[in-house]
Amino acid sequence: MVRKLTEGPPFKVIVSFAIPMILGNVFQQFYNIADSIIVGKLIGPSALAAVGNSFAIMVLLTSVLFGLCMGAGTVFSRYFGAKQYDELKISISTSFIFIGAVTVAIMALSLFFINPIITFMNVPEEVIAENKIYLQIVFVGMVFVFLWNWTAGLLRALGNSKVPLYFLIFATLLNVALDLLFIIVFKWGVAGAAIATVVAQGLAAVCCVLYCIKKIEFLEFKIKEIRFDKKIFKLTMNYSILTSVQQSIMNFGILMIQSLVNSFGMQVMAAFAAAVKIDAFAYMPMQDYGNAFSIYVAQNHGAKEEKRIADGMKISFIIVALTGLAISAIIWIFAERFMMLFVSAVETEVIVVGAQYLRIEGAFYFLIGFLFLFYGIYRGLGKVRMSIILTIISLGTRVLLAYALAPRFGLNIIWWSIVIGWALADITGAVYYRKVEKKTTYNNSA
């Protein structure tokens, strides 16, 4: 049920723990891509644009919850690695109460401000109606996003990355089946795609909650143990809020780029919507590896196994570099074919614009892979502020260059600005890590 990442060869431990997370996110991305493929093929480009734009908004809003759950998971990992089980139980109940309350607030505010959100995104007139109905439905389902991320984060923090994978496979297959049922049979259009997503998310979340209640025996709670502890809340929030801020900054930057892209018209908007889904799927293995590495670092940091962290970091850079280059080669060769998964061959402008994006930005996936590793190690070490700094550098560069130069040089400068932002953040992360490594070596020798 649980697994310690403080024992065994670092390469074997990290990879065997990361693989289920990577496979799980393969299904998670397929789960997201399924909506776009089915909607784009069966309804048309305007519906694809609406779903794609909604995805960008949802990623920003759910990044707050994802960041809070990820930060709480880091605390769980540290307590578990240090064998401080009483503190672990208190941090579990404290984080659940707090993040649950934040979820309700975000859901209510999102529904109330839905019109200003759509206006801010520069959504073309012909897409607004479909965009709004899709958003309204998925906003209501945010409670399931919270339940899923929190329970999956808890299981992974305890070294169990397989069970979340099983539930993600179930949710993905269900989502595809419901998409086809609601769109083809019931003729519900974009609303059907949204309902399918919420139902699949909801069932996966409920199953994961029930598993935690039934199977994690040493974490059985008595009523008196379910409480909100101010001291542990402060520690948990030190991780959670900063991680959430980092995730929110990252996705707000993406949202700003989406808004700029939308100003180029519906065809470009549809191309970007499809290309971003391909993009997220392509670099997802490295993102999940970084998240798995963060849990590895947190458990070993809690157990004061600093040498295992350094050994794991060296191995991880090699793995990420090779993975990024291999994925870039595949994307470069098959860019147009990947785009045609989302739209018919007659949509030439959509295909050309999307392929240009993938060939420019996708050639440098190893850079974002390194960035995910830096996020992972700094989050695991409790230096979350450094992750925020790297995010600001990456996204700030991207947004500033894109908005300053795109009106004059066109779309391609937007894609190049992403690459430049990754490179600058990586350089900063590497320089800071050398300082951290030297300090750790000095302290251990003393």
Buried (B, 14 or more C-beta within 10 A) or exposed (E): BBBBBBEEEBBEBBBBBBBBBBBBBBBBBBBBBBBBBBBBBBBBBBBBBBBBBBBBBBBBBBBBBBBBBBBBBBBBBBBBBBEBEEBBBBBBBBBBEBBBEBBEEBBEEBEEEBEEBBEEBBBBEEBBEBBBBBBBBBBBBBBBBBBBBBBBBBBBBBBBBBBBBBBBBBBBBBBBEBBBBBBEEEEBBBBBBBBBBBBBBBBBBBBBBEBBEEEBEEBEEEEEEBEEBEEBBEBBBBBBBBBBBBBBBBBBBBBBBBBBBBEBEBBBBBBBBBBBBBBBBBBBBBBBBBBBBBBBBBBBBBBEBBEBBBBBBEBBBEBBBEBBBEBBEEBBEBBBEBBBBBBEEEBEBBBBBBBBBBBBBBBBBBBBBBBBBBBBBBBBBBBBEBBBBBBBBBBBBBBEBBBEBBEEEEBBBBBBBBBBBBBBBBEBBEEBBEEBBEEBEEEEEE
